[in-house]
Amino acid sequence: MSFLRNLIYDPMKFIKFSLLLLFLLGFCFVWLLFGSATSFSEKNKYVTVQESPSIEGSNLSRLNDASFVKYPILLDLVTSLTGGWKTLKAGKYEVKKGQSIWSIARQLKNGRLAEMKLVINRIRIKEDLAKLISKNFAPDSVSVMNYLQSNDSLAKWHVDSSTVFTMIIPDTYNFYWNVSIDKIFQKLSDANKNFWSKNDRESKLTASKLSKEEVYILASIVDEETNYDSDKYKIASVYINRLHKEMPLQACPTIKYAMKDFTLTRIYEKYLSNPSLYNTYRHKGLPPGPICTPSPKTIDIVLNAPKTDFLFFVAKSDFSGYHHFSSNFAEHNSFAKEYQKALDKYMAEKQAEKN
């Protein structure tokens, strides 16, 4: 109480105390404003602002999650004072660990959206591509599927719902979160043209007497047959020879695709009656579209396939993943029986272990 009386009756002390208090408050405010304000332990966090926020209330309701900062009320205040809420763009923002309130508020005001990565490796079906896009970007999986299944939408890219994957070269592509499906496919189309224009691919394509789509479809089958590049070259030559002789490809991976079951480890006779156009045991020539997005390396392997007289191949009985290649059915049949015998033994042993 005596301290307060001294302040009241001593103007100089009162002024000094007031200045000290203002200094401390100012210091705290500056520390809160420019010091680390993030509340997460990761390197970064993505915060989404929806196009038409349906939640009413404070300005912070426009963010999908305001818990990424320690002082959300201060963020609300600073963003309001800088006019950030009025100019806030819909999209996804990247907030880095240790960022300050001031930095985040300026980022929101200036609309510095984060670039998101679309990483395309091996994709087998349209549903998987739709899920991948919707997981990282604004378009939902339903709208992406509708686009992929619409020949009218795909016509501008010179593909249809069967061949749409032939325009996709597996790679990493950067987009803003609120990118449109059209813009995604524009970049995929540009990357496709760039790919085919390099490394003498166009002249190799002419020499192969196959179209880009046919090379891509064939590469998708080869890519599903093995992981060994040395075998891929020979397998590509087998299928090219079969195409030239108008023999059915009889490619097991196309049966898995026709069955929509990629876990199959053995192709039984009953599967070969599947009426799907992707059943290359039943239908001659290449299937209507690719059965996956093959690696760029495998596309080049098909373009550089060696000239051989091979017409058959079968996995080796040591389960090494490599294959025997033959130019006549008798030799192939011998290797095939050897493999089937080893596989039957292996399956019996696995069954015995379960029992």
Wavefront OBJ file of the C-alpha trace (Angstrom):
o trace
v 0.000 0.000 0.000
v 2.849 2.389 0.818
v 4.277 1.760 -2.662
v 0.986 2.828 -4.256
v 0.789 5.938 -2.034
v 4.319 6.909 -3.083
v 3.335 6.555 -6.735
v 0.210 8.628 -6.287
v 1.917 11.455 -4.352
v 5.222 11.404 -6.285
v 4.546 12.266 -9.967
v 8.104 11.440 -11.074
v 7.923 7.958 -9.615
v 4.524 7.480 -11.223
v 5.857 8.512 -14.618
v 8.923 6.274 -14.290
v 6.800 3.324 -13.228
v 4.349 3.914 -16.067
v 7.185 4.099 -18.583
v 8.726 0.913 -17.198
v 5.374 -0.851 -17.348
v 4.801 0.307 -20.925
v 8.293 -0.822 -21.834
v 7.701 -4.268 -20.333
v 4.305 -4.578 -22.020
v 5.812 -3.421 -25.314
v 8.682 -5.864 -24.941
v 6.225 -8.713 -24.272
v 4.100 -7.712 -27.252
v 7.123 -7.543 -29.570
v 8.343 -10.907 -28.217
v 4.925 -12.473 -28.844
v 4.710 -10.832 -32.266
v 8.158 -11.704 -33.617
v 9.163 -14.726 -31.543
v 8.430 -18.355 -32.343
v 4.669 -18.870 -32.245
v 4.127 -22.339 -33.698
v 2.800 -25.131 -31.508
v 3.813 -28.201 -33.527
v 7.022 -30.244 -33.447
v 7.205 -31.157 -37.143
v 9.259 -29.153 -39.659
v 6.109 -27.707 -41.160
v 2.331 -27.862 -41.127
v -0.213 -27.154 -43.844
v -3.190 -24.952 -43.035
v -6.149 -24.927 -45.404
v -8.493 -22.041 -46.171
v -11.623 -23.321 -47.890
v -13.111 -21.537 -50.902
v -16.433 -20.836 -49.194
v -16.141 -21.283 -45.435
v -19.419 -22.493 -43.999
v -18.464 -21.952 -40.356
v -19.531 -18.617 -38.953
v -17.873 -16.863 -36.049
v -14.424 -15.365 -35.652
v -12.058 -14.794 -38.535
v -10.058 -17.797 -37.318
v -12.931 -20.065 -38.347
v -11.771 -19.515 -41.929
v -8.749 -21.681 -41.146
v -9.234 -25.411 -40.962
v -7.083 -25.518 -37.808
v -6.042 -22.559 -35.626
v -4.225 -24.741 -33.089
v -1.000 -24.559 -35.106
v -0.127 -21.306 -33.256
v 0.300 -20.719 -29.531
v -1.549 -17.391 -29.592
v -4.480 -17.666 -32.050
v -6.196 -14.531 -30.680
v -3.073 -12.480 -31.367
v -2.899 -13.927 -34.899
v -6.540 -12.935 -35.388
v -5.815 -9.397 -34.158
v -2.672 -8.835 -36.232
v -4.212 -10.298 -39.379
v -7.237 -8.025 -38.899
v -5.058 -4.923 -38.386
v -3.028 -5.688 -41.529
v -6.178 -6.334 -43.579
v -5.268 -9.965 -44.098
v -8.715 -11.379 -43.454
v -10.203 -9.195 -46.191
v -7.733 -10.348 -48.846
v -7.303 -13.944 -47.660
v -7.082 -16.384 -50.579
v -8.502 -19.875 -50.475
v -5.825 -22.525 -50.629
v -3.222 -24.333 -48.593
v -0.506 -22.466 -46.695
v 2.750 -23.926 -45.413
v 3.653 -22.778 -41.901
v 7.188 -23.623 -40.821
v 8.266 -24.561 -37.323
v 9.386 -21.470 -35.386
v 7.526 -18.944 -37.554
v 6.316 -15.777 -35.837
v 2.805 -14.339 -35.645
v 3.923 -11.401 -37.784
v 5.394 -13.680 -40.458
v 2.270 -15.859 -40.579
v -0.045 -12.830 -40.737
v 1.950 -11.361 -43.650
v 1.917 -14.741 -45.388
v -1.885 -14.887 -45.138
v -2.269 -11.275 -46.274
v 0.036 -11.723 -49.279
v -1.629 -15.003 -50.279
v 1.649 -16.936 -50.412
v 0.150 -20.361 -51.083
v 2.165 -23.523 -50.614
v 3.206 -25.643 -53.573
v 2.159 -29.247 -53.071
v 3.808 -32.274 -54.674
v 2.007 -34.790 -56.848
v 4.339 -37.797 -56.800
v 3.384 -40.297 -59.481
v 5.079 -43.685 -59.438
v 3.319 -46.854 -60.540
v -0.450 -46.386 -60.642
v -2.655 -49.197 -61.918
v -6.234 -47.959 -61.876
v -8.049 -44.638 -62.196
v -9.394 -44.870 -58.664
v -5.844 -44.797 -57.286
v -4.982 -41.684 -59.299
v -8.203 -39.999 -58.141
v -7.353 -40.774 -54.500
v -3.797 -39.495 -54.939
v -4.962 -36.177 -56.398
v -7.761 -35.650 -53.874
v -5.403 -36.444 -50.984
v -3.079 -33.571 -51.881
v -5.274 -31.059 -53.721
v -8.702 -29.426 -53.654
v -10.491 -31.548 -56.330
v -12.272 -34.456 -54.650
v -11.922 -38.043 -55.865
v -15.434 -38.112 -57.348
v -14.788 -35.102 -59.602
v -11.419 -36.547 -60.656
v -13.031 -39.908 -61.499
v -15.744 -38.175 -63.514
v -13.014 -36.365 -65.450
v -11.023 -39.556 -66.065
v -14.117 -41.374 -67.319
v -15.360 -38.564 -69.566
v -14.185 -38.841 -73.169
v -15.466 -35.312 -73.759
v -13.196 -33.915 -71.013
v -10.222 -35.959 -72.222
v -10.622 -35.176 -75.930
v -8.473 -32.031 -75.673
v -5.531 -34.210 -74.591
v -6.072 -36.625 -77.524
v -6.781 -39.564 -75.219
v -9.906 -41.355 -74.025
v -10.945 -43.096 -70.821
v -8.953 -46.207 -71.815
v -5.741 -44.493 -72.946
v -5.677 -41.567 -70.490
v -2.747 -43.045 -68.530
v -0.565 -42.982 -71.666
v -0.118 -39.234 -71.165
v 1.311 -39.717 -67.657
v 5.077 -39.904 -67.307
v 5.839 -40.911 -63.687
v 7.611 -38.036 -61.954
v 7.093 -35.391 -59.251
v 4.857 -32.462 -60.229
v 4.284 -29.263 -58.216
v 0.927 -27.472 -58.010
v -0.909 -25.122 -55.687
v -3.499 -26.851 -53.514
v -6.488 -25.285 -55.287
v -5.300 -26.296 -58.761
v -7.987 -27.350 -61.252
v -8.029 -30.804 -62.833
v -7.480 -29.180 -66.237
v -4.274 -27.516 -65.018
v -3.007 -30.807 -63.614
v -3.523 -32.486 -66.968
v -2.006 -29.560 -68.838
v 1.241 -30.035 -66.909
v 1.091 -33.816 -67.439
v 0.571 -33.226 -71.170
v 3.508 -30.791 -71.345
v 5.748 -33.265 -69.498
v 4.672 -36.035 -71.881
v 5.605 -33.953 -74.948
v 8.915 -33.019 -73.378
v 9.681 -36.670 -72.612
v 9.068 -37.877 -76.158
v 11.085 -35.024 -77.668
v 14.288 -36.107 -75.914
v 16.912 -38.869 -76.315
v 16.033 -39.646 -79.930
v 12.772 -41.256 -78.823
v 10.770 -40.018 -81.824
v 13.088 -41.689 -84.348
v 13.163 -44.897 -82.290
v 9.385 -44.796 -82.230
v 9.280 -44.565 -86.026
v 11.709 -47.493 -86.321
v 9.575 -49.618 -83.986
v 6.502 -49.133 -86.214
v 4.469 -48.668 -83.045
v 2.589 -45.588 -81.849
v 3.434 -43.761 -78.626
v 0.326 -45.255 -77.039
v 1.284 -48.784 -78.128
v 4.832 -48.423 -76.767
v 3.425 -47.093 -73.490
v 0.878 -49.930 -73.189
v 3.538 -52.518 -73.948
v 5.877 -50.911 -71.390
v 3.131 -51.128 -68.775
v 2.923 -54.901 -69.312
v 6.709 -55.342 -69.272
v 6.938 -53.275 -66.078
v 4.502 -55.641 -64.343
v 6.372 -58.767 -65.482
v 9.674 -58.231 -63.665
v 11.854 -55.780 -61.771
v 15.033 -56.868 -63.560
v 16.046 -54.624 -66.448
v 18.065 -57.361 -68.185
v 14.904 -59.476 -68.436
v 12.736 -56.515 -69.408
v 14.644 -56.103 -72.680
v 14.058 -59.763 -73.603
v 10.416 -59.737 -72.470
v 9.804 -56.651 -74.614
v 11.327 -58.480 -77.595
v 9.043 -61.481 -76.971
v 5.908 -59.346 -77.025
v 7.049 -57.385 -80.083
v 7.696 -60.667 -81.918
v 4.253 -61.939 -80.935
v 2.619 -58.728 -82.151
v 4.397 -59.012 -85.507
v 3.314 -62.645 -85.873
v -0.252 -61.761 -84.773
v 0.006 -64.181 -81.872
v -1.897 -63.461 -78.648
v 0.397 -61.859 -76.068
v -0.793 -64.191 -73.297
v 0.551 -61.793 -70.669
v -0.312 -62.826 -67.114
v -0.294 -59.247 -65.734
v -3.192 -58.397 -68.046
v -5.236 -61.176 -66.413
v -4.593 -59.619 -62.999
v -5.741 -56.286 -64.402
v -8.835 -57.863 -65.968
v -9.645 -59.515 -62.621
v -8.814 -56.253 -60.754
v -6.853 -58.419 -58.343
v -3.162 -57.534 -58.221
v -2.440 -59.922 -55.357
v -2.750 -63.012 -57.566
v 0.425 -65.083 -57.485
v -0.798 -67.816 -59.805
v -2.928 -67.591 -62.942
v -5.331 -70.537 -63.084
v -7.071 -71.821 -66.204
v -10.439 -70.560 -64.962
v -9.180 -66.965 -65.067
v -8.363 -67.176 -68.774
v -12.049 -67.162 -69.762
v -12.553 -63.638 -68.410
v -14.294 -61.691 -71.229
v -12.434 -58.441 -70.514
v -10.655 -56.823 -73.471
v -7.604 -56.754 -71.181
v -7.465 -60.558 -71.272
v -4.607 -61.038 -73.747
v -5.094 -64.808 -73.716
v -8.527 -64.360 -75.244
v -7.943 -61.239 -77.375
v -5.064 -60.741 -79.809
v -2.962 -57.612 -79.855
v -2.446 -55.029 -77.145
v -5.171 -54.292 -74.581
v -7.201 -51.041 -74.984
v -5.003 -49.153 -72.514
v -2.052 -49.480 -70.155
v -2.309 -51.664 -67.059
v -0.127 -49.295 -65.034
v 1.982 -46.156 -65.413
v 5.360 -47.665 -66.375
v 8.646 -46.103 -65.398
v 10.328 -43.881 -68.021
v 13.197 -46.391 -68.013
v 10.884 -49.224 -69.053
v 9.448 -47.115 -71.879
v 13.020 -46.660 -73.111
v 13.631 -50.397 -72.749
v 10.723 -51.103 -75.097
v 12.045 -48.519 -77.573
v 15.484 -50.176 -77.380
v 14.277 -53.794 -77.334
v 16.822 -56.126 -79.006
v 16.072 -58.163 -82.107
v 15.566 -61.759 -80.985
v 13.682 -64.846 -82.108
v 12.188 -65.402 -78.647
v 8.460 -66.144 -78.556
v 8.098 -67.574 -75.049
v 9.350 -66.981 -71.522
v 8.652 -68.432 -68.093
v 9.939 -67.754 -64.590
v 12.905 -69.801 -63.445
v 12.196 -72.576 -60.958
v 14.651 -71.152 -58.426
v 12.239 -68.224 -57.845
v 15.065 -65.777 -58.466
v 12.728 -63.525 -60.421
v 14.600 -64.170 -63.661
v 13.172 -65.983 -66.690
v 13.972 -68.632 -69.286
v 13.481 -67.460 -72.882
v 12.723 -69.790 -75.793
v 12.081 -69.591 -79.508
v 10.110 -72.851 -79.708
v 7.223 -74.215 -77.700
v 8.821 -77.586 -76.851
v 11.719 -75.948 -75.027
v 9.397 -73.465 -73.365
v 7.042 -76.247 -72.252
v 9.932 -78.071 -70.595
v 10.905 -74.990 -68.615
v 7.251 -74.295 -67.788
v 6.744 -77.795 -66.350
v 9.904 -77.396 -64.290
v 8.576 -74.123 -62.871
v 5.087 -75.529 -62.189
v 6.596 -78.502 -60.350
v 8.684 -76.180 -58.151
v 5.679 -73.942 -57.547
v 3.430 -76.875 -56.598
v 6.058 -78.033 -54.090
v 6.407 -74.541 -52.649
v 2.625 -74.113 -52.297
v 2.309 -77.529 -50.624
v 5.023 -76.614 -48.119
v 3.308 -73.314 -47.327
v 0.012 -75.116 -46.796
v 1.670 -77.651 -44.498
v 3.119 -74.824 -42.408
v -0.378 -73.367 -41.948
v -1.758 -76.722 -40.834
l 1 2 3 4 5 6 7 8 9 10 11 12 13 14 15 16 17 18 19 20 21 22 23 24 25 26 27 28 29 30 31 32 33 34 35 36 37 38 39 40 41 42 43 44 45 46 47 48 49 50 51 52 53 54 55 56 57 58 59 60 61 62 63 64 65 66 67 68 69 70 71 72 73 74 75 76 77 78 79 80 81 82 83 84 85 86 87 88 89 90 91 92 93 94 95 96 97 98 99 100 101 102 103 104 105 106 107 108 109 110 111 112 113 114 115 116 117 118 119 120 121 122 123 124 125 126 127 128 129 130 131 132 133 134 135 136 137 138 139 140 141 142 143 144 145 146 147 148 149 150 151 152 153 154 155 156 157 158 159 160 161 162 163 164 165 166 167 168 169 170 171 172 173 174 175 176 177 178 179 180 181 182 183 184 185 186 187 188 189 190 191 192 193 194 195 196 197 198 199 200 201 202 203 204 205 206 207 208 209 210 211 212 213 214 215 216 217 218 219 220 221 222 223 224 225 226 227 228 229 230 231 232 233 234 235 236 237 238 239 240 241 242 243 244 245 246 247 248 249 250 251 252 253 254 255 256 257 258 259 260 261 262 263 264 265 266 267 268 269 270 271 272 273 274 275 276 277 278 279 280 281 282 283 284 285 286 287 288 289 290 291 292 293 294 295 296 297 298 299 300 301 302 303 304 305 306 307 308 309 310 311 312 313 314 315 316 317 318 319 320 321 322 323 324 325 326 327 328 329 330 331 332 333 334 335 336 337 338 339 340 341 342 343 344 345 346 347 348 349 350 351 352 353 354 355
